[in-house]
Amino acid sequence: MSFVLIVTLIVGTGLFILHRYLPASHVKKMDMSEVTSEDGMVVPVDTRDYQTSSQDKLAHAVCLPLAYLERHHQDIPQRPIVLICSDEVEKNLAARLLKRKGYEVIGYTIPTQHQECRAMPCMIEK
């Protein structure tokens, strides 16, 4: 009985880790200039938190944080999608969720401008 429980826990933990960290298939890394240069052919979807995405907002992007993606995915037009994410885990989760809902996710970008916390000033700035 305890052997079955241990095996179930190990398999469940392994599947959880694979789902979060295994890269989503057929989603290529793109430069931010590629995302902004597309002429309406793709929909940029910003899945970062509102606090982060408001710092460098992309004018024609759909701002929909990962936490709200499941409930409000129908607000995204049915065109190819490029994700704007804060990290690899967020990219994997968003890409899998949108693919499961029938969207075509063709790429992603991770802006590097916000590597520090802007809410707290640096010690040098004080």
Long-range contacts (C-beta under 8 A, 24 or more apart in sequence): 19-92, 19-96, 20-89, 20-92, 20-93, 21-88, 21-89, 21-92, 22-92, 23-88, 23-92, 24-91, 24-92, 24-95, 24-96, 24-99, 24-105, 26-105, 26-106, 27-83, 27-91, 27-95, 27-105, 27-106, 27-107, 27-108, 28-106, 28-107, 28-108, 29-107, 29-108, 29-109, 29-110, 30-82, 30-107, 30-108, 30-109, 31-109, 32-109, 32-111, 34-82, 34-107, 34-109, 35-82, 35-84, 35-107, 35-109, 38-82, 41-79, 41-80, 42-79, 42-80, 42-81, 42-82, 42-106, 42-107, 43-76, 43-77, 43-79, 43-80, 43-81, 43-82, 44-81, 44-82, 44-83, 44-84, 45-76, 45-81, 45-82, 45-83, 45-84, 45-94, 45-98, 46-84, 47-83, 47-84, 47-85, 47-86, 47-90, 47-91, 47-94, 48-84, 48-85, 48-86, 48-90, 49-86, 51-119, 52-86, 52-114, 53-84, 55-113, 55-114, 55-118, 56-111, 56-113, 56-114, 58-84, 66-90, 66-93, 66-94, 69-94, 69-97, 69-98, 70-97, 73-97, 73-98, 73-101, 73-103, 76-103, 78-102, 78-103, 79-104, 80-104, 80-105, 80-106, 81-105, 81-106, 82-106, 82-107, 82-108, 82-109, 83-107, 83-108, 83-109, 84-108, 84-109, 84-110, 84-111, 85-109, 85-110, 86-110, 86-114
